[in-house]
Amino acid sequence: DPAKLATSIMREYRITSADLLAREDISVDQLVDVIVGNRVYKPCCYFYNKIDTITVEEVDQLARMPHSLVGSVAKKYNIAEPLEDDPLKAMIWDYLGLTRIYTKRKGTQPDLNEPVVLSAIRKGTTVMALCQNISTQMLRDFNFAMVWGKSAKHSPQRCGVNHPLQDEDVVQIVTKTNAQQRQDKNYQSMVQGFSDKYHKKKFDAKKKKQGKLRR
């Protein structure tokens, strides 16, 4: 009985009063992982190589397995050269939830040569994730973002940090002005922090120089 099994497992972890909801068929290991709470499942895909050496029936069986792709490196089937597009790269890109975001400065054209690549399974694909990938200081001084592309209702659209981005969007980050930064409640502590770091760095450099002169 699944209910009795789940109850006995939860009692082993000293959980005697709880509501357990499973939205899909799960194994005992998966239930234990959720109870323990220190395991994270990542998407996985399988590529079966050398299909040119097995029968059509075996290829069909492998191709029908979940999260699977069949191919042949020797025959260049479903896998191409490193810089060429192919089904395997597309599958990996999809499973990792990768999104290419192009950035631009005010008054300039976007840089279409080196996109910032965000991942849905890591930091996410929001404007906040973009700022975190570029600089934590940019996130701290963030004012708003101008977005062009699929995720924008109109081009450009003024967005906040929680705006979800889509592949090949163009984003311009607008930071707070000096006047806006001074109005921030944490402004004084931030300035003090910068001052402390500067003086510490200056003191360490002076101490290092004196140490060399003594030698």
Protein Blocks (a to p, Z undefined) as FASTA:
>chain_A
ZZlmmmmmmmmnopabdcdddfbdcdfklmmmmmnopaccdddddddehklmccfklmmm
mmmpghiacddfklopoiacfkbccfklmmmmmmnopacdddddehiacdfkbccdddfk
lnojcfklmmmmmomklmmmpcbdcdedjklmbdcddddfklccdehiacddddddfklm
mmpmklmmmmmmmmmmmmmmmmmmmmmmmmmmmZZ
